[in-house]
């Protein structure tokens, strides 16, 4: 296979990929337009049970008590983890600095 044949083959492959991507994008746009014309309102989903909820609901949970409790537990756990992620390395660096300062005296 000559160099020109390889270049031509690569160009055809690239052109086909571009056509496929454009076709896919057009299909997605058409689907979005059809959904909006069908009367489906914009919404978000509950982070626990995935039922549709209003866009302006904050936090993104439905009104069920179990979902609210699970979300509160998750948020508390996330906050604890965030604090530990900063606190433990900070303590390790502080101990290292104290050890280095103690060794220099």
N, C-alpha and C positions, 0 to 999 in steps of 0.2 A: 504494500500500500504506500503510495507516494505521499509526500508532505501535503500537496494540494488536496488530495483525496481526504486526508485526515482533517484538514482545516474545513473543507466543505462539509464533511460529516458532523464535525463539532458545531458548525454554524446551523445546520439543519436541526440538530438536537436542541440547541439553544432557542431557535425560533419556535420549535414545537413546545418547549417548556414555557415560553412567553405566551403563546396562544392558550395553553392550558391554564396558566395563572389568570389571564384576562377572562377566560370563560368562567372560571371558578368565582372570580370577583363579581362578574355580572350576575351569576346565579344567586350569590349572597345578597346583592343589592335588590334583586327582584323579590327574594324571599322577605327581606325587611320591608319593602314597600307593600307586599301583600299582607303582612301581619298588621301593619299600621292601618291599612284600609279595611281590615276585618273588624276593627274596633277594639283591639287588644290594647289596653292602657299600659303605659309604662309603669313598671313596678319593680320591686326587689323581693328577695326571698329571706325568710327567717333563717338565721345561721344555724339553728338547731334542727328544725323539722322541715325546712325548705318549703313551707307554704307561702304563697304570694302575700305580700304586705305592701303598704303604701310606701312611696319613695321617701317621704319626709319622716318616717318613723326612725327614731334614734334612741336606743340602740336597735339594731336590725333584728328584733325578735318579735314574734307574734304575741298575742295577749294571753296565751296559755301560761298557767303558773309553772308547769314543769319546764317549759322553755326558758322562762325568766330565771328560774333557779339554776338551771344548767349554765346559762350564759353568765350569771353572776359568779358561779364557781370557776368557770373558765377564765374570766377576767381576773379574779383574785389569784389564780394559779399563774397566769401570765405575768401579773405584776410582781409576784414573789420571785419568779424565775428571772425577770429583768433585774431586780435588785441584787439577786445572788450573782448574776453574770458580771455586775460591776463591783460588788463588794468583795468577793473572794480574790480576784486578781489584785484589787487594791490592797488587801491585807497582805498578800504574798509580796507585792512590791515594797510595802512598808517594812515588812520583816527583813527583806533583803537589804534595804537601805540602812536599817538599824544594825544589821550584822556587819555591813561594810563600814559604817561609822564607828562601830565598837572595835573593829579590827585595826583601824587607823590610829587609835589612841594609844 
